[in-house]
């Protein structure tokens, strides 16, 4: 079946990437861009940006016979894929940190708990002080709200039966109904924000990274005096989330 070639959000672009990798893997000795275009039913001009991204991230490489799988794809398919995914994720986050000039986080909702398995920060871009465990602060952090927004109502309620909604600052939403209404009223493409709800002097934004049943997100934090950069940083995370999603789609 031919792929529908149109401009699509990053989450759905992973379908293109997976089809490209599957086709390249099937050919083994190499496949040209023209062959990919014919077999996938997608014009060259739509495939080219995806190919460029896959080559940049090491999932594809170009040899005399055409495109073949790169080291990143081979490592993720091997026995050490958990370590490979972790290393790849950290590398992507560090690149994002340098691009947005702020600390960047990968969060996921796993077995009923909020987890932050990877953070990229530096002396110049320190991470937020986790003065309250993030697992108990989903209602007050951009990262937590972004994950809760991807759960159904029962999932959200279940979370709040185990983690209450204490007030951390004067801006913290403590009402479950108000929190859920806020999440539901927000367009799916808009980033979730934390404007001093978790910690005074800190603002954060988060965008979803969802592949299959995985509920995840990318988040960024920065000092309050840089709040004017927050929206642009969130937009960049949204545009760059492809490699993160691809790593977890292959695992």
KOLDOZA-826195 format. One record per residue (C-alpha): residue in one letter; x, y, z. Coordinates in pm, whole numbers, plus 32768, in hexadecimal, padded with zeros to 4 digits. Each point is the difference from the previous one (the first is absolute). Layout:
! residues N
<pt A,<X,Y,Z>>
...
This chain:
! residues 251
<pt X,<8000,8000,8000>>
<pt X,<808B,8153,7F9E>>
<pt X,<803D,80FC,8112>>
<pt X,<7F2D,8137,7FFC>>
<pt X,<80F3,8111,7F9E>>
<pt X,<7F9B,813E,80B2>>
<pt X,<808D,80DA,8112>>
<pt X,<7FC1,7F4E,8148>>
<pt X,<8050,8036,8172>>
<pt X,<8147,7F6B,8084>>
<pt X,<7F4E,7EDD,80AA>>
<pt X,<7F6D,7F82,7EBB>>
<pt X,<8144,803D,7F42>>
<pt X,<808F,7ED4,80B9>>
<pt X,<7F27,7F27,7F1D>>
<pt X,<80C6,8084,7ED8>>
<pt X,<814A,7FC1,80AF>>
<pt X,<7FA7,7E9C,8061>>
<pt X,<7F8E,7FAE,7E9D>>
<pt X,<8141,8090,7F75>>
<pt X,<80D6,7F31,80ED>>
<pt X,<7F37,7EC5,7FBE>>
<pt X,<8029,802D,7E88>>
<pt X,<8175,8045,801B>>
<pt X,<802B,7ECE,80DF>>
<pt X,<7F3F,7F28,7F09>>
<pt X,<80E9,8060,7EE3>>
<pt X,<8137,7FBB,80CF>>
<pt X,<8107,8063,7EFE>>
<pt X,<7F7A,8160,7FD4>>
<pt X,<7ED9,80BD,7F70>>
<pt X,<7FF6,814B,7F48>>
<pt X,<7F1F,8127,804B>>
<pt X,<7F45,7FC0,7EB9>>
<pt X,<7FC0,7E96,8067>>
<pt X,<7F82,806D,8155>>
<pt X,<7F1E,80FF,7F5C>>
<pt X,<7F69,7EFA,7F18>>
<pt X,<7FD6,7EED,8105>>
<pt X,<7F6C,80E2,810B>>
<pt X,<7F31,80CD,7F0E>>
<pt X,<808B,8144,808D>>
<pt X,<8098,8118,7F2A>>
<pt X,<8175,8040,8023>>
<pt X,<7FC9,815C,808C>>
<pt X,<7F40,7F71,812A>>
<pt X,<80FD,7EEC,8040>>
<pt X,<8137,80DA,7FEE>>
<pt X,<7FD6,80B1,8154>>
<pt X,<7FB6,7EB1,80A8>>
<pt X,<8133,7F60,7F5E>>
<pt X,<80D5,8127,8071>>
<pt X,<7F85,7FD8,8166>>
<pt X,<8040,7E87,7FFE>>
<pt X,<815F,8032,7F78>>
<pt X,<804C,8114,80FA>>
<pt X,<7F94,7F20,8121>>
<pt X,<80C6,7ED7,7F7D>>
<pt X,<7ED7,7F23,7FA4>>
<pt X,<8060,8006,7E8F>>
<pt X,<8146,801F,7F46>>
<pt X,<8047,801F,7E8D>>
<pt X,<80DC,7F09,7F44>>
<pt X,<803A,7FB6,7E90>>
<pt X,<7EC4,7F2E,7FE6>>
<pt X,<7F2A,8109,80A8>>
<pt X,<7F80,8026,8163>>
<pt X,<8043,7EF0,8101>>
<pt X,<7FBD,7FEB,8175>>
<pt X,<80EC,80CC,80D8>>
<pt X,<80A0,7FB3,814E>>
<pt X,<7EE2,8093,80CC>>
<pt X,<7EFE,7F1A,7F61>>
<pt X,<80E4,7ED0,801A>>
<pt X,<804D,8042,8171>>
<pt X,<7E91,8031,8057>>
<pt X,<7FB1,7EB4,7F5D>>
<pt X,<810F,7F45,80BC>>
<pt X,<801B,7F60,8155>>
<pt X,<807E,813F,80A5>>
<pt X,<7EDE,80D3,7F88>>
<pt X,<7F9D,807D,815A>>
<pt X,<8159,8098,802E>>
<pt X,<7FFF,807B,7E99>>
<pt X,<7EB0,80AA,802E>>
<pt X,<807B,80A8,813E>>
<pt X,<813C,807D,7F5B>>
<pt X,<7F43,8079,7ECE>>
<pt X,<7EFD,80B1,80D6>>
<pt X,<8109,80B0,80CF>>
<pt X,<80B3,8070,7EC5>>
<pt X,<7EBE,8090,7F6F>>
<pt X,<7FB0,80B6,8145>>
<pt X,<815B,8099,800C>>
<pt X,<7FD7,8080,7E9E>>
<pt X,<7EAF,8095,805C>>
<pt X,<8093,809D,813B>>
<pt X,<8104,80B1,7F2C>>
<pt X,<7EFB,8072,7F03>>
<pt X,<7F09,808E,80FD>>
<pt X,<810F,806F,80F5>>
<pt X,<7F41,7F6A,8124>>
<pt X,<7FE1,7EBA,80C1>>
<pt X,<7F3A,7EF4,7F43>>
<pt X,<7F4A,7ED5,8095>>
<pt X,<7F66,7EBE,7F7D>>
<pt X,<7EDB,7F88,80D1>>
<pt X,<7F1A,7ED6,7FE3>>
<pt X,<7ED8,7F6A,80B2>>
<pt X,<8053,7E98,8052>>
<pt X,<7F37,7F0D,80D6>>
<pt X,<7F38,8112,80A2>>
<pt X,<8127,80DF,8055>>
<pt X,<80A5,8132,7F6D>>
<pt X,<816D,7FBE,7FB3>>
<pt X,<8118,80DD,7F7D>>
<pt X,<8105,7F0C,7F78>>
<pt X,<80D8,8103,7F50>>
<pt X,<8061,816D,8031>>
<pt X,<80FB,80D7,7F44>>
<pt X,<807C,812C,80C1>>
<pt X,<8147,80B9,8038>>
<pt X,<809E,80FF,80E5>>
<pt X,<7F78,8113,7F1F>>
<pt X,<7EA9,7F59,7FDE>>
<pt X,<7FB8,7F59,8150>>
<pt X,<7ED5,7F1E,8033>>
<pt X,<7EE8,806D,80E6>>
<pt X,<803B,7FB5,816D>>
<pt X,<7F2A,7ECB,8044>>
<pt X,<7F9E,8070,815C>>
<pt X,<7EC8,7F26,7FEB>>
<pt X,<8015,7EB0,7F4E>>
<pt X,<7F78,802D,7E9F>>
<pt X,<7F2F,7EC6,8031>>
<pt X,<7F37,80B9,8107>>
<pt X,<7FEA,8146,7F3E>>
<pt X,<7F63,7FA3,7EB3>>
<pt X,<7EE9,80FE,8037>>
<pt X,<80F9,811D,8022>>
<pt X,<8109,7FB9,7EF7>>
<pt X,<7FED,802A,7E89>>
<pt X,<8093,7EA5,7FD6>>
<pt X,<7EFE,7F63,80E8>>
<pt X,<7ED9,80B8,7F69>>
<pt X,<806E,7F9A,7EA2>>
<pt X,<8002,7E93,806A>>
<pt X,<7EB2,801A,80B7>>
<pt X,<7F68,80A4,7ECB>>
<pt X,<8049,7EC3,7F3B>>
<pt X,<7F4B,7F1F,80F9>>
<pt X,<7E8B,7FBE,7FFD>>
<pt X,<7F24,807C,811C>>
<pt X,<801C,7EBA,80C2>>
<pt X,<8179,8008,7FE2>>
<pt X,<8011,8164,8082>>
<pt X,<7F18,7FB5,8121>>
<pt X,<80CA,7ECC,8058>>
<pt X,<813B,80D0,8009>>
<pt X,<7F69,8104,80E7>>
<pt X,<7F7F,7EF7,80F0>>
<pt X,<816B,7FA6,803C>>
<pt X,<8097,815C,7FE0>>
<pt X,<7F47,8126,8096>>
<pt X,<8012,8163,7F7A>>
<pt X,<80A8,80D6,810C>>
<pt X,<8042,8171,7FCB>>
<pt X,<816F,804A,7FBD>>
<pt X,<7FD9,8170,7FA1>>
<pt X,<7EDF,80F4,7FEA>>
<pt X,<7FDB,7F9E,7E90>>
<pt X,<7FDE,7E86,8034>>
<pt X,<7EB7,7F65,7F8B>>
<pt X,<7F85,7F26,811E>>
<pt X,<7EA1,7FAD,7F82>>
<pt X,<7FEE,7EBD,7F35>>
<pt X,<7ED4,8083,7F3D>>
<pt X,<80AF,8145,7FA8>>
<pt X,<8138,7F40,7F9C>>
<pt X,<7F40,7F0E,7F20>>
<pt X,<7F33,811A,7F65>>
<pt X,<8141,80BC,7FB4>>
<pt X,<809F,7ED0,7F5D>>
<pt X,<7EC7,7FB3,7F32>>
<pt X,<7FD4,8166,7F88>>
<pt X,<815E,8010,7F73>>
<pt X,<803B,7FAB,7E8F>>
<pt X,<80C7,7EBA,7FDA>>
<pt X,<8114,80B9,7F46>>
<pt X,<802D,810D,810C>>
<pt X,<8113,7FCD,8102>>
<pt X,<7FA9,7FD1,8170>>
<pt X,<808F,8115,80D5>>
<pt X,<8073,802B,8166>>
<pt X,<8018,8172,8051>>
<pt X,<808D,7FF5,8161>>
<pt X,<7F07,7EF3,806D>>
<pt X,<810E,7F10,807A>>
<pt X,<8110,80F4,806A>>
<pt X,<8010,817A,8012>>
<pt X,<80F0,8096,7F07>>
<pt X,<7FE8,7EDB,7F0A>>
<pt X,<7F2A,7FCB,7EC9>>
<pt X,<7FDD,7EC1,7F34>>
<pt X,<7F59,7F7D,7EC5>>
<pt X,<7FC2,7E9B,7F86>>
<pt X,<7F91,7F60,7EB9>>
<pt X,<7F82,7E9A,7FD1>>
<pt X,<80DA,7EE5,7F7C>>
<pt X,<7F10,7EDE,7FCB>>
<pt X,<804A,7EC0,7F40>>
<pt X,<7F05,7EE5,8011>>
<pt X,<7FA5,7FC5,816B>>
<pt X,<8124,80C9,8086>>
<pt X,<7F9D,8149,80A6>>
<pt X,<8127,80EC,8004>>
<pt X,<8067,8169,7FDB>>
<pt X,<8122,80EE,7FD0>>
<pt X,<801A,8129,80ED>>
<pt X,<80D7,8133,802C>>
<pt X,<8039,80DC,8132>>
<pt X,<8095,815A,8024>>
<pt X,<800E,8124,80F3>>
<pt X,<7ED5,80EA,8012>>
<pt X,<80C1,811F,7F63>>
<pt X,<8018,7F2E,7EC0>>
<pt X,<7E8C,7FB7,7FE7>>
<pt X,<7FF6,80BA,7EB4>>
<pt X,<80C6,7EDC,7F6A>>
<pt X,<7F1F,7EEE,8085>>
<pt X,<7F09,7FE4,7EDF>>
<pt X,<8111,7FF9,7EF7>>
<pt X,<80BB,7EF5,80C7>>
<pt X,<7EC6,7F2A,8014>>
<pt X,<7FC7,8025,7E8A>>
<pt X,<8164,7F8E,7FBD>>
<pt X,<7FD3,7ECE,80DF>>
<pt X,<7EC6,7FA9,7F3F>>
<pt X,<80B6,8018,7EB4>>
<pt X,<812C,7F37,807C>>
<pt X,<7F4A,7EE8,80B7>>
<pt X,<8017,7F11,7ED5>>
<pt X,<8147,7F54,8067>>
<pt X,<7F7F,7FC4,8162>>
<pt X,<7EBE,7F69,7F7D>>
<pt X,<80B6,7F30,7EFF>>
<pt X,<80EB,7F69,8103>>
<pt X,<7EDA,7F8F,80D2>>
<pt X,<7F3A,7F87,7ED3>>
<pt X,<811D,7F14,7F9E>>
<pt X,<8043,7F71,815B>>
